[in-house]
Amino acid sequence: MSTVLITGANRGIGLELCRQLKKRGHTIIATCRKASPELEAMDLTIISDVDVSDDGSVNKLARQLEGRGIDILINNAGILSVESLGSLDFDRIRKQFEVNTLGPLRVTSALLGNLRGGAKIAFITSRMGSIEDNTSGSYYGYRMSKAALNMAAVSFANDLKSRNISVAILHPGMVATEMTGKRGIPPAEAARGLIARIDELNMENNGSFRHANGERLPW
């Protein structure tokens, strides 16, 4: 079985990914800023006080995991706030870039030495980061940060080909979590779809942007 590291593992999609992948027999390393009772109830490795927006925190994580191999890295941690044209909050926009874009970049870069040959990296993004699909505007920070994440993920897909490491860029769907005000599909359903896409990830579909249901999404 594989060793899987999941960021933002204390609730929502991250928590459900931990639950389902553990049931399949994988070894789970769950990282989060603060562990939830639901996460602590699982028999897995929890590393708390991990803030993906902080260089020192991510470097500390890398030191803690020095010498430990990782087969699947799932960059799940993310935040969302609402900014419309008439109410732009640049501090919140910057924060979304720090967490949603630079966070996965920090984590993946810091853990490159842990990734085994043939490893897989999943970036949990959003179709709201699609330029072509943006027909309603608003959500400036979230849309921009996810579009930038998609670009970073494609660069990883190209740069890591020589190590046979493949990259998935995945939209989970509209999921009923705290981030969305509990609107959407259950996290368990989203997690099943994401896991299916990670299962089928290989060098042929490396770097593709897909919905958890398998649909190819426009850039």
N, CA and C atoms as a LAMMPS dump frame, in Angstrom:
ITEM: TIMESTEP
0
ITEM: NUMBER OF ATOMS
657
ITEM: BOX BOUNDS ff ff ff
-5.0000000000000000e+02 5.0000000000000000e+02
-5.0000000000000000e+02 5.0000000000000000e+02
-5.0000000000000000e+02 5.0000000000000000e+02
ITEM: ATOMS id mol type element x y z
1 1 1 N 0.824 -1.198 0
2 1 2 C 0 0 0
3 1 3 C 0.866 1.258 0
4 2 1 N 0.25 2.366 -0.348
5 2 2 C 0.97 3.625 -0.519
6 2 3 C 0.964 4.477 0.748
7 3 1 N 1.957 5.355 0.848
8 3 2 C 1.959 6.399 1.866
9 3 3 C 1.416 7.667 1.23
10 4 1 N 0.365 8.231 1.844
11 4 2 C -0.341 9.382 1.289
12 4 3 C -0.254 10.54 2.269
13 5 1 N 0.165 11.705 1.808
14 5 2 C 0.143 12.909 2.642
15 5 3 C -0.961 13.828 2.133
16 6 1 N -1.801 14.294 3.052
17 6 2 C -2.946 15.137 2.721
18 6 3 C -2.865 16.418 3.54
19 7 1 N -2.899 17.574 2.879
20 7 2 C -2.943 18.842 3.603
21 7 3 C -4.402 19.25 3.828
22 8 1 N -4.625 20.081 4.844
23 8 2 C -5.992 20.506 5.154
24 8 3 C -6.872 19.321 5.511
25 9 1 N -6.323 18.41 6.343
26 9 2 C -6.964 17.109 6.574
27 9 3 C -7.948 17.084 7.735
28 10 1 N -8.151 18.203 8.396
29 10 2 C -8.938 18.17 9.628
30 10 3 C -10.449 18.247 9.424
31 11 1 N -10.888 18.578 8.208
32 11 2 C -12.332 18.688 7.99
33 11 3 C -12.638 18.592 6.498
34 12 1 N -13.931 18.556 6.183
35 12 2 C -14.379 18.612 4.795
36 12 3 C -13.812 17.526 3.909
37 13 1 N -13.377 17.927 2.718
38 13 2 C -12.857 16.976 1.745
39 13 3 C -11.604 16.282 2.271
40 14 1 N -10.719 17.043 2.91
41 14 2 C -9.489 16.449 3.427
42 14 3 C -9.749 15.342 4.419
43 15 1 N -10.67 15.577 5.339
44 15 2 C -11.026 14.563 6.335
45 15 3 C -11.593 13.323 5.668
46 16 1 N -12.448 13.516 4.687
47 16 2 C -13.063 12.382 3.998
48 16 3 C -12.035 11.618 3.16
49 17 1 N -11.084 12.325 2.563
50 17 2 C -10.006 11.634 1.85
51 17 3 C -9.216 10.749 2.811
52 18 1 N -8.916 11.267 3.995
53 18 2 C -8.225 10.46 5.003
54 18 3 C -9.018 9.205 5.334
55 19 1 N -10.309 9.385 5.565
56 19 2 C -11.165 8.26 5.964
57 19 3 C -11.196 7.183 4.877
58 20 1 N -11.442 7.587 3.646
59 20 2 C -11.595 6.607 2.58
60 20 3 C -10.275 5.944 2.191
61 21 1 N -9.212 6.714 2.153
62 21 2 C -7.922 6.128 1.792
63 21 3 C -7.387 5.219 2.893
64 22 1 N -7.667 5.554 4.138
65 22 2 C -7.266 4.676 5.243
66 22 3 C -8 3.34 5.158
67 23 1 N -9.285 3.375 4.82
68 23 2 C -10.057 2.142 4.694
69 23 3 C -9.49 1.235 3.619
70 24 1 N -8.837 1.831 2.632
71 24 2 C -8.225 1.051 1.559
72 24 3 C -6.872 0.487 1.961
73 25 1 N -6.423 0.809 3.157
74 25 2 C -5.18 0.238 3.658
75 25 3 C -3.945 1.09 3.476
76 26 1 N -4.122 2.334 2.987
77 26 2 C -2.976 3.205 2.799
78 26 3 C -2.496 3.765 4.142
79 27 1 N -1.225 4.111 4.202
80 27 2 C -0.664 4.825 5.347
81 27 3 C -0.884 6.31 5.13
82 28 1 N -1.553 6.956 6.076
83 28 2 C -1.946 8.352 5.904
84 28 3 C -1.129 9.267 6.814
85 29 1 N -0.59 10.331 6.233
86 29 2 C -0.005 11.431 6.997
87 29 3 C -0.936 12.621 6.803
88 30 1 N -1.635 12.992 7.857
89 30 2 C -2.638 14.059 7.797
90 30 3 C -2.047 15.33 8.386
91 31 1 N -1.987 16.396 7.58
92 31 2 C -1.467 17.663 8.091
93 31 3 C -2.582 18.702 8.149
94 32 1 N -2.474 19.585 9.116
95 32 2 C -3.503 20.615 9.315
96 32 3 C -2.963 21.655 10.275
97 33 1 N -3.657 22.77 10.368
98 33 2 C -3.27 23.767 11.358
99 33 3 C -3.656 23.297 12.759
100 34 1 N -4.85 22.739 12.896
101 34 2 C -5.316 22.23 14.181
102 34 3 C -6.169 20.998 13.94
103 35 1 N -5.828 19.903 14.598
104 35 2 C -6.562 18.651 14.402
105 35 3 C -7.973 18.756 14.973
106 36 1 N -8.92 18.142 14.285
107 36 2 C -10.305 18.087 14.749
108 36 3 C -10.529 16.783 15.517
109 37 1 N -11.567 16.723 16.363
110 37 2 C -11.867 15.463 17.06
111 37 3 C -12.096 14.309 16.082
112 38 1 N -12.725 14.593 14.937
113 38 2 C -12.989 13.551 13.938
114 38 3 C -11.681 12.987 13.381
115 39 1 N -10.713 13.861 13.144
116 39 2 C -9.424 13.402 12.63
117 39 3 C -8.664 12.633 13.705
118 40 1 N -8.696 13.132 14.935
119 40 2 C -7.977 12.481 16.023
120 40 3 C -8.539 11.094 16.333
121 41 1 N -9.808 10.864 15.971
122 41 2 C -10.425 9.564 16.223
123 41 3 C -9.91 8.489 15.27
124 42 1 N -9.245 8.897 14.195
125 42 2 C -8.696 7.932 13.24
126 42 3 C -7.298 7.502 13.676
127 43 1 N -6.953 6.284 13.353
128 43 2 C -5.626 5.754 13.677
129 43 3 C -4.688 6.056 12.518
130 44 1 N -4.152 7.279 12.52
131 44 2 C -3.223 7.679 11.469
132 44 3 C -2.259 8.718 12.015
133 45 1 N -1.255 9.048 11.239
134 45 2 C -0.27 10.039 11.661
135 45 3 C -0.817 11.437 11.413
136 46 1 N -0.88 12.241 12.474
137 46 2 C -1.356 13.619 12.362
138 46 3 C -0.205 14.561 12.671
139 47 1 N 0.038 15.493 11.776
140 47 2 C 1.017 16.554 12.027
141 47 3 C 0.255 17.873 12.009
142 48 1 N 0.083 18.449 13.172
143 48 2 C -0.671 19.698 13.282
144 48 3 C 0.286 20.884 13.281
145 49 1 N -0.268 22.075 13.419
146 49 2 C 0.494 23.329 13.363
147 49 3 C 1.185 23.506 12.014
148 50 1 N 0.575 22.954 10.959
149 50 2 C 1.111 23.134 9.611
150 50 3 C 0.282 24.2 8.906
151 51 1 N 0.885 25.344 8.685
152 51 2 C 0.247 26.459 7.981
153 51 3 C 0.913 26.567 6.615
154 52 1 N 0.2 26.185 5.565
155 52 2 C 0.821 26.145 4.234
156 52 3 C 1.178 27.534 3.717
157 53 1 N 0.677 28.585 4.356
158 53 2 C 0.997 29.948 3.928
159 53 3 C 2.255 30.487 4.594
160 54 1 N 2.899 29.667 5.43
161 54 2 C 4.053 30.113 6.2
162 54 3 C 5.29 29.29 5.834
163 55 1 N 6.339 29.957 5.364
164 55 2 C 7.558 29.251 4.959
165 55 3 C 8.14 28.417 6.089
166 56 1 N 8.246 29.006 7.276
167 56 2 C 8.845 28.3 8.402
168 56 3 C 8.066 27.06 8.781
169 57 1 N 6.747 27.153 8.745
170 57 2 C 5.904 26.016 9.1
171 57 3 C 6.092 24.862 8.118
172 58 1 N 6.144 25.183 6.835
173 58 2 C 6.316 24.139 5.826
174 58 3 C 7.729 23.552 5.88
175 59 1 N 8.724 24.38 6.141
176 59 2 C 10.09 23.868 6.292
177 59 3 C 10.203 22.944 7.494
178 60 1 N 9.49 23.274 8.562
179 60 2 C 9.47 22.405 9.742
180 60 3 C 8.843 21.057 9.393
181 61 1 N 7.755 21.075 8.615
182 61 2 C 7.127 19.835 8.172
183 61 3 C 8.123 18.974 7.396
184 62 1 N 8.865 19.599 6.496
185 62 2 C 9.852 18.858 5.704
186 62 3 C 10.909 18.218 6.6
187 63 1 N 11.331 18.941 7.633
188 63 2 C 12.325 18.371 8.558
189 63 3 C 11.743 17.178 9.315
190 64 1 N 10.474 17.288 9.716
191 64 2 C 9.83 16.19 10.433
192 64 3 C 9.718 14.938 9.577
193 65 1 N 9.606 15.127 8.27
194 65 2 C 9.402 13.994 7.365
195 65 3 C 10.683 13.583 6.646
196 66 1 N 11.801 14.114 7.072
197 66 2 C 13.062 13.811 6.402
198 66 3 C 13.305 12.3 6.362
199 67 1 N 13.583 11.786 5.177
200 67 2 C 13.855 10.366 5.005
201 67 3 C 12.627 9.492 4.843
202 68 1 N 11.44 10.066 4.926
203 68 2 C 10.209 9.28 4.801
204 68 3 C 9.648 9.407 3.385
205 69 1 N 9.423 8.284 2.739
206 69 2 C 8.923 8.299 1.375
207 69 3 C 7.437 8.585 1.288
208 70 1 N 7.042 9.273 0.233
209 70 2 C 5.636 9.598 -0.028
210 70 3 C 5.295 9.138 -1.439
211 71 1 N 4.193 8.415 -1.566
212 71 2 C 3.741 7.925 -2.871
213 71 3 C 2.678 8.821 -3.497
214 72 1 N 1.834 9.427 -2.659
215 72 2 C 0.774 10.307 -3.148
216 72 3 C 0.733 11.552 -2.265
217 73 1 N 0.852 12.706 -2.884
218 73 2 C 0.749 13.981 -2.173
219 73 3 C -0.515 14.681 -2.647
220 74 1 N -1.42 14.957 -1.722
221 74 2 C -2.674 15.616 -2.068
222 74 3 C -2.684 17.008 -1.436
223 75 1 N -2.524 18.019 -2.28
224 75 2 C -2.566 19.415 -1.831
225 75 3 C -4.021 19.866 -1.79
226 76 1 N -4.613 19.755 -0.625
227 76 2 C -6.047 20.009 -0.46
228 76 3 C -6.352 21.312 0.273
229 77 1 N -5.453 21.779 1.125
230 77 2 C -5.738 22.96 1.95
231 77 3 C -6.072 24.168 1.075
232 78 1 N -7.106 24.892 1.445
233 78 2 C -7.501 26.072 0.68
234 78 3 C -8.503 26.915 1.449
235 79 1 N -8.654 28.163 1.011
236 79 2 C -9.633 29.065 1.614
237 79 3 C -10.377 29.795 0.512
238 80 1 N -11.533 30.321 0.863
239 80 2 C -12.352 31.09 -0.071
240 80 3 C -12.943 32.287 0.644
241 81 1 N -12.869 33.451 0.019
242 81 2 C -13.626 34.611 0.478
243 81 3 C -14.226 35.283 -0.746
244 82 1 N -15.239 36.077 -0.524
245 82 2 C -16.004 36.652 -1.633
246 82 3 C -15.629 38.122 -1.816
247 83 1 N -15.124 38.452 -2.997
248 83 2 C -14.837 39.839 -3.354
249 83 3 C -15.523 40.159 -4.676
250 84 1 N -16.37 41.145 -4.647
251 84 2 C -17 41.616 -5.88
252 84 3 C -16.31 42.903 -6.311
253 85 1 N -16.647 43.38 -7.489
254 85 2 C -15.967 44.556 -8.03
255 85 3 C -16.122 45.769 -7.12
256 86 1 N -17.244 45.858 -6.444
257 86 2 C -17.471 47.009 -5.578
258 86 3 C -16.949 46.845 -4.174
259 87 1 N -16.387 45.679 -3.846
260 87 2 C -15.913 45.449 -2.477
261 87 3 C -14.633 44.619 -2.483
262 88 1 N -13.623 45.134 -3.185
263 88 2 C -12.342 44.422 -3.253
264 88 3 C -11.571 44.609 -1.952
265 89 1 N -11.212 43.495 -1.334
266 89 2 C -10.415 43.512 -0.109
267 89 3 C -9.069 42.892 -0.46
268 90 1 N -8.054 43.73 -0.654
269 90 2 C -6.781 43.232 -1.154
270 90 3 C -6.034 42.378 -0.145
271 91 1 N -6.263 42.587 1.14
272 91 2 C -5.653 41.715 2.139
273 91 3 C -6.206 40.294 2.02
274 92 1 N -7.512 40.179 1.822
275 92 2 C -8.104 38.848 1.669
276 92 3 C -7.673 38.206 0.357
277 93 1 N -7.538 39.008 -0.681
278 93 2 C -7.062 38.472 -1.961
279 93 3 C -5.637 37.939 -1.801
280 94 1 N -4.775 38.709 -1.144
281 94 2 C -3.4 38.247 -0.915
282 94 3 C -3.383 36.957 -0.105
283 95 1 N -4.224 36.88 0.899
284 95 2 C -4.261 35.682 1.736
285 95 3 C -4.658 34.452 0.918
286 96 1 N -5.598 34.612 -0.004
287 96 2 C -5.997 33.486 -0.84
288 96 3 C -4.851 33.034 -1.742
289 97 1 N -4.079 33.977 -2.237
290 97 2 C -2.898 33.589 -3.01
291 97 3 C -1.891 32.838 -2.138
292 98 1 N -1.687 33.313 -0.918
293 98 2 C -0.734 32.655 -0.028
294 98 3 C -1.137 31.213 0.261
295 99 1 N -2.426 30.991 0.496
296 99 2 C -2.898 29.651 0.858
297 99 3 C -3.154 28.791 -0.375
298 100 1 N -3.905 29.329 -1.334
299 100 2 C -4.384 28.515 -2.458
300 100 3 C -3.341 28.289 -3.548
301 101 1 N -2.428 29.24 -3.722
302 101 2 C -1.433 29.141 -4.794
303 101 3 C -0.049 28.846 -4.24
304 102 1 N 0.462 29.739 -3.4
305 102 2 C 1.811 29.555 -2.885
306 102 3 C 1.876 28.408 -1.881
307 103 1 N 0.772 28.122 -1.188
308 103 2 C 0.755 27.01 -0.237
309 103 3 C 1.113 25.683 -0.892
310 104 1 N 0.372 25.255 -1.92
311 104 2 C 0.721 24.011 -2.608
312 104 3 C 2.113 24.051 -3.235
313 105 1 N 2.52 25.231 -3.722
314 105 2 C 3.86 25.362 -4.277
315 105 3 C 4.911 25.132 -3.192
316 106 1 N 4.71 25.734 -2.019
317 106 2 C 5.63 25.549 -0.898
318 106 3 C 5.723 24.077 -0.497
319 107 1 N 4.564 23.458 -0.275
320 107 2 C 4.528 22.085 0.229
321 107 3 C 5.179 21.125 -0.765
322 108 1 N 4.781 21.24 -2.026
323 108 2 C 5.306 20.317 -3.028
324 108 3 C 6.805 20.497 -3.194
325 109 1 N 7.26 21.737 -3.251
326 109 2 C 8.693 22.002 -3.381
327 109 3 C 9.464 21.459 -2.18
328 110 1 N 8.924 21.682 -0.981
329 110 2 C 9.609 21.24 0.234
330 110 3 C 9.698 19.727 0.343
331 111 1 N 8.728 19.022 -0.243
332 111 2 C 8.67 17.563 -0.094
333 111 3 C 9.131 16.814 -1.34
334 112 1 N 9.745 17.513 -2.293
335 112 2 C 10.204 16.839 -3.511
336 112 3 C 11.144 15.684 -3.197
337 113 1 N 11.976 15.863 -2.19
338 113 2 C 12.923 14.811 -1.823
339 113 3 C 12.26 13.587 -1.233
340 114 1 N 11.029 13.729 -0.763
341 114 2 C 10.296 12.595 -0.181
342 114 3 C 9.551 11.788 -1.231
343 115 1 N 9.285 12.399 -2.386
344 115 2 C 8.461 11.742 -3.397
345 115 3 C 9.245 10.634 -4.079
346 116 1 N 8.693 9.438 -4.007
347 116 2 C 9.331 8.301 -4.645
348 116 3 C 9.153 8.382 -6.158
349 117 1 N 10.009 7.71 -6.903
350 117 2 C 9.822 7.607 -8.337
351 117 3 C 8.475 6.973 -8.637
352 118 1 N 7.741 7.551 -9.584
353 118 2 C 6.404 7.046 -9.878
354 118 3 C 5.325 7.582 -8.959
355 119 1 N 5.682 8.539 -8.089
356 119 2 C 4.697 9.125 -7.174
357 119 3 C 3.66 9.94 -7.95
358 120 1 N 2.571 10.264 -7.257
359 120 2 C 1.502 11.076 -7.827
360 120 3 C 1.268 12.303 -6.948
361 121 1 N 0.987 13.43 -7.597
362 121 2 C 0.641 14.665 -6.884
363 121 3 C -0.722 15.124 -7.366
364 122 1 N -1.621 15.385 -6.442
365 122 2 C -2.943 15.915 -6.776
366 122 3 C -3.076 17.316 -6.202
367 123 1 N -3.434 18.247 -7.062
368 123 2 C -3.729 19.618 -6.635
369 123 3 C -5.24 19.788 -6.666
370 124 1 N -5.857 20.008 -5.501
371 124 2 C -7.297 20.226 -5.446
372 124 3 C -7.541 21.699 -5.753
373 125 1 N -8.108 21.933 -6.921
374 125 2 C -8.299 23.288 -7.42
375 125 3 C -9.793 23.558 -7.557
376 126 1 N -10.192 24.332 -8.524
377 126 2 C -11.61 24.627 -8.748
378 126 3 C -11.815 25.02 -10.196
379 127 1 N -12.985 24.686 -10.734
380 127 2 C -13.29 25.162 -12.089
381 127 3 C -13.474 26.68 -12.093
382 128 1 N -13.579 27.275 -10.9
383 128 2 C -13.604 28.737 -10.825
384 128 3 C -12.256 29.343 -11.214
385 129 1 N -11.226 28.507 -11.329
386 129 2 C -9.946 28.954 -11.828
387 129 3 C -9.833 28.847 -13.341
388 130 1 N -10.916 28.425 -13.997
389 130 2 C -10.932 28.343 -15.455
390 130 3 C -11.28 29.709 -16.042
391 131 1 N -10.432 30.212 -16.924
392 131 2 C -10.701 31.497 -17.572
393 131 3 C -11.868 31.365 -18.54
394 132 1 N -11.854 30.288 -19.325
395 132 2 C -12.93 30.088 -20.297
396 132 3 C -14.275 29.895 -19.628
397 133 1 N -14.296 29.269 -18.465
398 133 2 C -15.554 28.931 -17.795
399 133 3 C -16.11 30.089 -16.967
400 134 1 N -15.359 31.175 -16.847
401 134 2 C -15.811 32.305 -16.031
402 134 3 C -16.834 33.13 -16.81
403 135 1 N -18.102 32.886 -16.525
404 135 2 C -19.181 33.612 -17.194
405 135 3 C -19.971 34.489 -16.223
406 136 1 N -19.547 34.527 -14.944
407 136 2 C -20.326 35.272 -13.957
408 136 3 C -19.509 36.294 -13.176
409 137 1 N -18.177 36.293 -13.325
410 137 2 C -17.357 37.289 -12.657
411 137 3 C -17.276 37.118 -11.151
412 138 1 N -16.879 38.178 -10.453
413 138 2 C -16.763 38.232 -9.001
414 138 3 C -15.753 37.196 -8.488
415 139 1 N -15.706 36.977 -7.177
416 139 2 C -14.79 36.026 -6.542
417 139 3 C -13.356 36.253 -7.032
418 140 1 N -12.91 37.497 -7.032
419 140 2 C -11.633 37.833 -7.638
420 140 3 C -10.459 37.053 -7.041
421 141 1 N -10.337 37.071 -5.738
422 141 2 C -9.202 36.392 -5.109
423 141 3 C -9.212 34.899 -5.325
424 142 1 N -10.372 34.287 -5.186
425 142 2 C -10.453 32.833 -5.322
426 142 3 C -10.19 32.414 -6.769
427 143 1 N -10.854 33.069 -7.708
428 143 2 C -10.658 32.728 -9.124
429 143 3 C -9.194 32.902 -9.532
430 144 1 N -8.616 34.031 -9.174
431 144 2 C -7.237 34.313 -9.581
432 144 3 C -6.259 33.338 -8.931
433 145 1 N -6.461 33.054 -7.654
434 145 2 C -5.528 32.158 -6.956
435 145 3 C -5.598 30.736 -7.497
436 146 1 N -6.795 30.295 -7.891
437 146 2 C -6.931 28.947 -8.438
438 146 3 C -6.409 28.87 -9.87
439 147 1 N -6.588 29.93 -10.652
440 147 2 C -6.012 29.954 -12.004
441 147 3 C -4.484 29.89 -11.921
442 148 1 N -3.921 30.63 -10.971
443 148 2 C -2.468 30.599 -10.787
444 148 3 C -2.011 29.231 -10.292
445 149 1 N -2.783 28.599 -9.43
446 149 2 C -2.458 27.243 -8.977
447 149 3 C -2.422 26.279 -10.159
448 150 1 N -3.404 26.4 -11.053
449 150 2 C -3.435 25.521 -12.218
450 150 3 C -2.159 25.663 -13.045
451 151 1 N -1.7 26.876 -13.22
452 151 2 C -0.472 27.106 -13.979
453 151 3 C 0.726 26.471 -13.277
454 152 1 N 0.817 26.644 -11.965
455 152 2 C 1.922 26.041 -11.215
456 152 3 C 1.897 24.52 -11.333
457 153 1 N 0.694 23.947 -11.273
458 153 2 C 0.564 22.492 -11.349
459 153 3 C 1.023 21.961 -12.703
460 154 1 N 0.705 22.674 -13.778
461 154 2 C 1.165 22.251 -15.105
462 154 3 C 2.693 22.33 -15.19
463 155 1 N 3.284 23.331 -14.575
464 155 2 C 4.747 23.416 -14.547
465 155 3 C 5.336 22.217 -13.804
466 156 1 N 4.743 21.859 -12.666
467 156 2 C 5.205 20.66 -11.959
468 156 3 C 5.082 19.423 -12.848
469 157 1 N 3.962 19.316 -13.564
470 157 2 C 3.751 18.151 -14.429
471 157 3 C 4.865 18.022 -15.459
472 158 1 N 5.305 19.148 -15.994
473 158 2 C 6.389 19.128 -16.977
474 158 3 C 7.75 18.903 -16.327
475 159 1 N 7.992 19.565 -15.221
476 159 2 C 9.308 19.489 -14.583
477 159 3 C 9.596 18.128 -13.955
478 160 1 N 8.556 17.391 -13.578
479 160 2 C 8.764 16.121 -12.877
480 160 3 C 8.614 14.901 -13.772
481 161 1 N 8.416 15.113 -15.07
482 161 2 C 8.291 13.987 -15.998
483 161 3 C 9.482 13.046 -15.926
484 162 1 N 10.666 13.618 -15.801
485 162 2 C 11.878 12.802 -15.814
486 162 3 C 11.956 11.86 -14.619
487 163 1 N 11.213 12.173 -13.553
488 163 2 C 11.175 11.29 -12.382
489 163 3 C 9.955 10.376 -12.401
490 164 1 N 9.211 10.404 -13.513
491 164 2 C 8.004 9.594 -13.646
492 164 3 C 6.985 9.926 -12.56
493 165 1 N 6.942 11.203 -12.168
494 165 2 C 5.963 11.69 -11.198
495 165 3 C 4.861 12.399 -11.966
496 166 1 N 3.62 11.968 -11.767
497 166 2 C 2.488 12.524 -12.511
498 166 3 C 1.659 13.443 -11.639
499 167 1 N 0.979 14.374 -12.302
500 167 2 C 0.247 15.443 -11.612
501 167 3 C -1.199 15.485 -12.079
502 168 1 N -2.118 15.546 -11.124
503 168 2 C -3.539 15.724 -11.411
504 168 3 C -3.988 17.082 -10.903
505 169 1 N -4.795 17.768 -11.695
506 169 2 C -5.347 19.081 -11.335
507 169 3 C -6.855 18.873 -11.266
508 170 1 N -7.409 18.824 -10.058
509 170 2 C -8.747 18.27 -9.859
510 170 3 C -9.724 19.244 -9.204
511 171 1 N -10.879 19.365 -9.821
512 171 2 C -12.006 20.117 -9.263
513 171 3 C -12.945 19.128 -8.583
514 172 1 N -13.2 19.282 -7.279
515 172 2 C -14.014 18.289 -6.565
516 172 3 C -15.509 18.418 -6.792
517 173 1 N -15.942 19.499 -7.448
518 173 2 C -17.366 19.797 -7.535
519 173 3 C -17.741 20.782 -6.451
520 174 1 N -18.993 21.168 -6.441
521 174 2 C -19.524 22.033 -5.387
522 174 3 C -19.816 21.142 -4.188
523 175 1 N -19.013 21.266 -3.14
524 175 2 C -19.058 20.33 -2.021
525 175 3 C -19.587 21.024 -0.776
526 176 1 N -20.44 20.347 -0.037
527 176 2 C -21.059 20.902 1.167
528 176 3 C -20.067 20.897 2.321
529 177 1 N -19.251 21.937 2.393
530 177 2 C -18.286 22.098 3.475
531 177 3 C -18.502 23.469 4.117
532 178 1 N -17.713 23.762 5.153
533 178 2 C -17.8 25.087 5.775
534 178 3 C -17.451 26.177 4.769
535 179 1 N -16.542 25.877 3.845
536 179 2 C -16.123 26.858 2.85
537 179 3 C -17.283 27.31 1.971
538 180 1 N -18.197 26.392 1.665
539 180 2 C -19.312 26.695 0.759
540 180 3 C -20.619 26.938 1.492
541 181 1 N -20.559 27.045 2.829
542 181 2 C -21.791 27.22 3.58
543 181 3 C -22.66 25.982 3.561
544 182 1 N -22.015 24.816 3.446
545 182 2 C -22.7 23.506 3.467
546 182 3 C -23.609 23.309 2.26
547 183 1 N -23.312 23.967 1.148
548 183 2 C -24.103 23.783 -0.07
549 183 3 C -23.336 22.884 -1.027
550 184 1 N -24.033 21.91 -1.608
551 184 2 C -23.397 21.065 -2.601
552 184 3 C -23.478 19.595 -2.262
553 185 1 N -22.645 18.807 -2.923
554 185 2 C -22.656 17.36 -2.725
555 185 3 C -21.928 17.013 -1.427
556 186 1 N -22.206 15.83 -0.863
557 186 2 C -21.52 15.43 0.364
558 186 3 C -20.018 15.256 0.134
559 187 1 N -19.184 15.592 1.127
560 187 2 C -17.743 15.391 0.991
561 187 3 C -17.365 13.963 0.631
562 188 1 N -18.127 12.988 1.123
563 188 2 C -17.816 11.587 0.815
564 188 3 C -17.913 11.316 -0.678
565 189 1 N -18.907 11.888 -1.323
566 189 2 C -19.066 11.708 -2.772
567 189 3 C -17.928 12.376 -3.529
568 190 1 N -17.57 13.592 -3.119
569 190 2 C -16.466 14.295 -3.769
570 190 3 C -15.164 13.517 -3.606
571 191 1 N -14.921 13.01 -2.404
572 191 2 C -13.688 12.268 -2.146
573 191 3 C -13.603 11.004 -2.998
574 192 1 N -14.726 10.304 -3.165
575 192 2 C -14.712 9.105 -4.009
576 192 3 C -14.297 9.447 -5.439
577 193 1 N -14.843 10.534 -5.966
578 193 2 C -14.485 10.948 -7.317
579 193 3 C -13.02 11.337 -7.423
580 194 1 N -12.522 12.09 -6.454
581 194 2 C -11.122 12.502 -6.477
582 194 3 C -10.195 11.292 -6.419
583 195 1 N -10.522 10.335 -5.574
584 195 2 C -9.692 9.136 -5.456
585 195 3 C -9.696 8.347 -6.762
586 196 1 N -10.844 8.276 -7.412
587 196 2 C -10.913 7.576 -8.698
588 196 3 C -10.011 8.235 -9.733
589 197 1 N -9.978 9.567 -9.742
590 197 2 C -9.129 10.271 -10.699
591 197 3 C -7.639 10.074 -10.367
592 198 1 N -7.314 10.036 -9.083
593 198 2 C -5.925 9.795 -8.686
594 198 3 C -5.521 8.365 -9.047
595 199 1 N -6.431 7.426 -8.864
596 199 2 C -6.153 6.032 -9.227
597 199 3 C -5.763 5.904 -10.693
598 200 1 N -6.474 6.611 -11.565
599 200 2 C -6.243 6.464 -12.996
600 200 3 C -5.187 7.424 -13.545
601 201 1 N -4.586 8.225 -12.655
602 201 2 C -3.553 9.16 -13.082
603 201 3 C -2.315 8.41 -13.567
604 202 1 N -1.794 8.806 -14.709
605 202 2 C -0.573 8.225 -15.248
606 202 3 C 0.127 9.28 -16.111
607 203 1 N 1.2 8.886 -16.753
608 203 2 C 1.95 9.864 -17.544
609 203 3 C 1.198 10.289 -18.809
610 204 1 N 0.23 9.516 -19.246
611 204 2 C -0.536 9.885 -20.437
612 204 3 C -1.523 11.009 -20.154
613 205 1 N -2.129 11.017 -18.952
614 205 2 C -3.053 12.107 -18.618
615 205 3 C -2.418 13.106 -17.632
616 206 1 N -1.118 13.034 -17.495
617 206 2 C -0.349 13.921 -16.628
618 206 3 C -0.64 15.392 -16.961
619 207 1 N -0.939 16.178 -15.923
620 207 2 C -1.131 17.613 -16.104
621 207 3 C -2.487 18.029 -16.626
622 208 1 N -3.453 17.11 -16.663
623 208 2 C -4.778 17.465 -17.171
624 208 3 C -5.649 18.051 -16.057
625 209 1 N -6.607 18.877 -16.453
626 209 2 C -7.519 19.595 -15.552
627 209 3 C -8.866 18.899 -15.648
628 210 1 N -9.287 18.26 -14.546
629 210 2 C -10.467 17.418 -14.624
630 210 3 C -11.382 17.61 -13.422
631 211 1 N -12.663 17.39 -13.665
632 211 2 C -13.672 17.332 -12.612
633 211 3 C -13.536 15.979 -11.917
634 212 1 N -13.941 15.916 -10.677
635 212 2 C -13.898 14.64 -9.957
636 212 3 C -14.736 13.567 -10.631
637 213 1 N -15.72 13.977 -11.435
638 213 2 C -16.553 12.989 -12.136
639 213 3 C -15.903 12.49 -13.427
640 214 1 N -14.709 12.967 -13.736
641 214 2 C -13.976 12.523 -14.908
642 214 3 C -14.025 13.479 -16.089
643 215 1 N -14.895 14.464 -16.043
644 215 2 C -15.013 15.425 -17.148
645 215 3 C -13.754 16.258 -17.281
646 216 1 N -13.306 16.439 -18.524
647 216 2 C -12.184 17.328 -18.797
648 216 3 C -12.691 18.772 -18.744
649 217 1 N -11.965 19.636 -18.067
650 217 2 C -12.394 21.014 -17.891
651 217 3 C -11.573 21.96 -18.752
652 218 1 N -12.2 23.051 -19.205
653 218 2 C -11.474 24.027 -20.037
654 218 3 C -10.545 24.882 -19.195
655 219 1 N -9.444 25.28 -19.78
656 219 2 C -8.518 26.169 -19.086
657 219 3 C -9.036 27.6 -19.052
